[in-house]
Amino acid sequence: MRNLLVIAIILFAASRSNGQQLKPSASGYAPVNGIKVYYEVYGEGRPIVLLHGAFFTIGMNWSQLIPELSKTRKVIAVELQGHGHSPFSERKLSFPNFASDVEGVMDYLKIDSADVAGFSMGGSVAYQFAIRSPKRLRRLVIISSTYKSSGWLPVVTNGFKNFKPEFFMNSPIKTAYDAVAPDKTNFKKFLEQMIVFAAEPFDLGDANVAKISAPVLIIAGDNDGLDKVELAKTYQLLGGGGAADLGPMPKSQLAIVPSQGHVSLMLTQTTTILTYMDNFLK
């Protein structure tokens, strides 16, 4: 049972292993905080930054959403430290480091402020970005993610602790890594680094989340591994959970998609996610 989460991640990767069909209008490396962070740019319009989940690449996570989002938006997709094209680094993996890197990419691309959307680990990074750089954020979209370890059910956090590098060998995740990584011999070191990071408890702080001034859209599957009691508390911290018939509608939103797990939400609900995002970002 403890390996099912890894299997789900690998199945997700397999479904996206063909990569992007749409070619970026620009791509490259932003030198930030002593490392190089890879980015791709699509479309024109108001900018939105996309942050992928753990072990994923841009194409594996966002290949179905980018073509639609880029019709009306400038999409900046980032590959976080060690992921995809971004070179492996011995620098400690942390949410503050990731969020600082995202801000560095925006500086490099001369983007003053943007909407930010993150899935899974990328959603936690997005929360950290909102806390760290509130003036750089317009609106925040969190997909199947949390800002603290206790936001996951115990079965999920226990699953993180049992990740092993061999689970990912000869998998679509390795295939995707080998296809784009500057040095594919770093795959095992990258896995070992990520496994340590995934097993570390984290908490960005209830008080910090309550101070997020930007509107936040939270999208979750009803069975995606998030503790829904904690998720409801998060929504309350963001001003939601009241009775809009008796007062103003909160600026933040919560969407629970029925009959969806963590992987299936991102894998099969592209139209639903796009509809929620489009209405919210407008």
C-alpha positions as CSV (number, residue, x, y, z in Angstrom):
1,M,0.0,0.0,0.0
2,R,2.8,2.4,0.8
3,N,4.1,2.2,-2.7
4,L,0.8,3.1,-4.3
5,L,1.6,6.9,-4.2
6,V,4.8,6.2,-6.2
7,I,2.8,4.1,-8.7
8,A,0.3,6.9,-9.1
9,I,3.1,9.4,-9.8
10,I,4.6,7.1,-12.4
11,L,1.3,6.5,-14.1
12,F,0.8,10.3,-14.2
13,A,4.2,10.7,-15.8
14,A,3.5,8.0,-18.3
15,S,0.3,9.8,-19.4
16,R,2.3,12.9,-20.1
17,S,5.5,11.4,-21.4
18,N,5.0,12.6,-24.9
19,G,5.7,16.1,-23.7
20,Q,4.6,19.5,-25.0
21,Q,2.9,19.7,-28.4
22,L,3.0,23.5,-28.3
23,K,6.5,25.0,-28.7
24,P,7.4,27.9,-26.4
25,S,7.9,31.4,-27.9
26,A,11.0,31.7,-25.6
27,S,12.9,29.5,-23.2
28,G,16.2,29.5,-21.4
29,Y,17.9,29.7,-18.0
30,A,17.6,32.4,-15.4
31,P,20.7,32.7,-13.2
32,V,19.2,33.0,-9.7
33,N,20.6,32.5,-6.2
34,G,23.7,30.7,-7.5
35,I,21.9,28.2,-9.7
36,K,20.3,28.2,-13.1
37,V,16.5,27.8,-13.4
38,Y,14.9,26.8,-16.6
39,Y,11.8,28.5,-17.9
40,E,9.5,28.5,-21.0
41,V,7.2,31.3,-22.2
42,Y,4.0,30.9,-24.2
43,G,1.5,33.4,-25.5
44,E,0.9,37.0,-24.8
45,G,-1.2,38.9,-22.2
46,R,-1.4,39.1,-18.4
47,P,1.3,36.8,-17.0
48,I,0.7,33.6,-15.1
49,V,3.5,31.5,-13.6
50,L,3.1,27.7,-13.5
51,L,4.8,25.6,-10.8
52,H,4.9,21.8,-11.3
53,G,4.7,18.9,-8.8
54,A,7.6,16.9,-7.4
55,F,9.7,14.9,-9.9
56,F,7.8,16.4,-12.8
57,T,8.8,18.5,-15.8
58,I,6.8,21.3,-17.4
59,G,5.4,19.0,-20.1
60,M,4.5,16.2,-17.7
61,N,2.5,18.6,-15.5
62,W,1.1,21.3,-17.7
63,S,1.0,20.0,-21.3
64,Q,-2.8,20.0,-21.5
65,L,-3.3,23.4,-19.8
66,I,-0.6,25.5,-21.5
67,P,-2.2,25.5,-25.0
68,E,-5.5,26.8,-23.6
69,L,-4.0,29.3,-21.1
70,S,-1.6,30.7,-23.6
71,K,-4.5,31.7,-26.0
72,T,-5.2,34.7,-23.8
73,R,-2.3,34.8,-21.3
74,K,1.5,35.0,-21.1
75,V,2.4,31.7,-19.6
76,I,5.7,31.3,-17.8
77,A,6.4,27.7,-16.8
78,V,9.3,27.1,-14.5
79,E,11.2,23.9,-13.8
80,L,12.4,24.1,-10.2
81,Q,15.9,23.2,-9.0
82,G,17.1,19.8,-10.3
83,H,13.9,19.1,-12.2
84,G,13.8,18.7,-16.0
85,H,16.2,21.1,-17.7
86,S,17.2,22.8,-14.5
87,P,20.7,21.4,-13.5
88,F,21.2,19.4,-10.3
89,S,22.6,21.4,-7.5
90,E,23.8,20.4,-4.0
91,R,22.0,23.4,-2.6
92,K,19.5,22.4,0.1
93,L,15.9,22.0,-1.3
94,S,13.5,24.2,0.7
95,F,10.3,26.1,0.0
96,P,11.9,29.4,0.8
97,N,14.7,28.6,-1.8
98,F,12.1,27.5,-4.4
99,A,10.0,30.6,-3.9
100,S,13.0,32.9,-4.0
101,D,14.0,31.2,-7.3
102,V,10.6,31.9,-8.8
103,E,10.9,35.6,-7.9
104,G,14.3,35.5,-9.5
105,V,12.9,34.2,-12.7
106,M,10.3,37.0,-12.7
107,D,13.1,39.5,-12.2
108,Y,15.1,38.0,-15.0
109,L,12.1,38.2,-17.3
110,K,11.2,41.7,-16.1
111,I,7.7,40.7,-14.8
112,D,6.6,42.9,-11.9
113,S,3.6,40.9,-10.8
114,A,1.8,37.8,-12.0
115,D,-0.9,35.2,-11.2
116,V,0.7,32.0,-9.9
117,A,-0.6,28.5,-10.1
118,G,0.9,25.4,-8.5
119,F,0.1,21.7,-8.4
120,S,1.1,19.5,-5.4
121,M,4.7,20.5,-4.4
122,G,4.3,23.5,-6.7
123,G,1.3,24.6,-4.8
124,S,3.3,24.6,-1.6
125,V,5.9,26.7,-3.3
126,A,3.2,29.0,-4.5
127,Y,2.0,29.5,-0.9
128,Q,5.5,30.3,0.1
129,F,5.8,32.8,-2.8
130,A,2.6,34.5,-1.7
131,I,3.9,34.8,1.9
132,R,7.4,36.0,0.7
133,S,6.5,38.3,-2.2
134,P,3.0,39.6,-1.7
135,K,3.5,42.6,-4.0
136,R,4.6,40.3,-6.9
137,L,1.3,38.3,-6.7
138,R,-2.0,39.1,-8.3
139,R,-4.0,35.9,-7.8
140,L,-3.1,32.5,-6.5
141,V,-4.3,29.1,-7.7
142,I,-3.5,26.1,-5.5
143,I,-4.2,22.6,-7.0
144,S,-4.2,19.6,-4.7
145,S,-1.7,21.1,-2.3
146,T,-1.2,22.4,1.2
147,Y,1.1,24.7,3.1
148,K,1.9,22.2,5.9
149,S,2.6,18.5,6.3
150,S,-0.5,18.0,8.5
151,G,-2.6,19.1,5.6
152,W,-2.0,15.7,4.1
153,L,-3.6,12.5,5.4
154,P,-1.2,10.3,7.4
155,V,-1.2,7.7,4.7
156,V,0.3,10.2,2.3
157,T,3.0,11.5,4.7
158,N,3.9,8.0,5.6
159,G,4.1,7.2,1.8
160,F,6.6,10.1,1.4
161,K,8.8,8.5,4.1
162,N,9.0,5.2,2.1
163,F,10.1,6.6,-1.2
164,K,13.2,4.9,-2.6
165,P,15.3,5.7,-5.7
166,E,14.7,2.3,-7.2
167,F,11.0,2.9,-7.4
168,F,11.7,5.5,-10.1
169,M,14.3,3.7,-12.2
170,N,13.1,2.4,-15.6
171,S,10.0,4.6,-15.2
172,P,8.5,7.4,-17.4
173,I,9.9,9.9,-14.9
174,K,13.4,8.7,-15.6
175,T,12.7,8.8,-19.4
176,A,11.5,12.4,-19.2
177,Y,14.5,13.3,-17.1
178,D,16.9,11.7,-19.4
179,A,15.3,13.5,-22.4
180,V,16.0,17.0,-21.1
181,A,18.4,17.0,-18.1
182,P,21.7,18.7,-18.8
183,D,23.5,15.8,-17.1
184,K,21.3,12.7,-16.9
185,T,23.9,10.9,-14.7
186,N,22.6,13.1,-11.8
187,F,19.2,11.3,-11.7
188,K,19.9,9.1,-8.7
189,K,21.4,12.1,-6.8
190,F,18.4,14.1,-7.7
191,L,16.0,11.4,-6.4
192,E,17.9,11.0,-3.2
193,Q,17.8,14.8,-2.6
194,M,14.1,14.9,-3.4
195,I,13.2,11.9,-1.2
196,V,14.9,13.6,1.8
197,F,13.0,16.8,1.0
198,A,9.7,15.1,0.7
199,A,10.0,13.3,4.0
200,E,10.8,16.5,5.9
201,P,7.8,18.0,7.9
202,F,7.0,21.6,7.0
203,D,4.6,24.3,8.1
204,L,4.5,27.7,6.5
205,G,2.4,29.0,9.3
206,D,-1.4,29.6,9.8
207,A,-0.7,33.2,10.6
208,N,1.3,33.7,7.4
209,V,-1.5,32.2,5.3
210,A,-4.1,34.3,7.0
211,K,-2.1,37.4,5.9
212,I,-2.2,36.5,2.2
213,S,-4.0,39.5,0.6
214,A,-4.3,38.1,-2.9
215,P,-7.4,36.2,-3.8
216,V,-6.8,32.4,-3.7
217,L,-8.5,29.6,-5.6
218,I,-8.1,26.2,-4.0
219,I,-8.9,23.2,-6.2
220,A,-8.9,19.7,-4.7
221,G,-10.1,16.3,-5.4
222,D,-12.5,14.9,-2.8
223,N,-10.1,11.9,-2.3
224,D,-6.8,13.5,-3.3
225,G,-5.0,12.7,0.0
226,L,-5.6,16.2,1.5
227,D,-7.2,16.3,5.0
228,K,-10.4,18.0,4.1
229,V,-10.9,19.3,7.7
230,E,-7.5,21.1,7.4
231,L,-8.5,22.3,3.9
232,A,-11.6,23.8,5.3
233,K,-9.6,25.6,7.9
234,T,-7.3,26.9,5.2
235,Y,-10.2,28.3,3.3
236,Q,-11.4,30.0,6.5
237,L,-8.0,31.5,7.0
238,L,-8.3,33.0,3.5
239,G,-11.7,34.5,4.5
240,G,-14.0,31.8,3.2
241,G,-16.5,29.4,4.7
242,G,-19.1,31.9,5.8
243,A,-22.7,32.5,4.6
244,A,-22.6,34.7,1.5
245,D,-26.4,35.1,1.6
246,L,-25.9,37.1,4.8
247,G,-22.8,39.0,3.9
248,P,-20.3,39.7,1.1
249,M,-18.9,36.8,-1.0
250,P,-15.2,36.2,-0.1
251,K,-12.6,37.0,-2.7
252,S,-11.1,33.5,-2.4
253,Q,-12.7,30.3,-3.7
254,L,-12.8,26.6,-2.9
255,A,-13.6,23.9,-5.4
256,I,-13.9,20.2,-4.5
257,V,-14.0,18.0,-7.6
258,P,-15.9,14.8,-6.9
259,S,-14.6,11.3,-7.3
260,Q,-11.0,12.5,-7.9
261,G,-7.6,11.5,-6.4
262,H,-4.4,13.5,-6.4
263,V,-3.2,12.2,-9.8
264,S,-6.6,11.9,-11.5
265,L,-7.5,15.5,-10.7
266,M,-4.6,16.7,-12.8
267,L,-4.7,13.9,-15.3
268,T,-8.4,13.8,-16.2
269,Q,-10.0,17.1,-15.1
270,T,-8.2,19.5,-17.5
271,T,-11.5,21.1,-18.6
272,T,-12.8,21.5,-15.1
273,I,-9.6,23.0,-13.9
274,L,-9.4,25.4,-16.8
275,T,-13.0,26.5,-16.3
276,Y,-12.4,27.2,-12.6
277,M,-9.1,29.0,-13.3
278,D,-10.5,31.0,-16.2
279,N,-13.5,32.3,-14.2
280,F,-11.4,33.1,-11.2
281,L,-8.5,34.8,-13.0
282,K,-10.9,37.1,-14.9
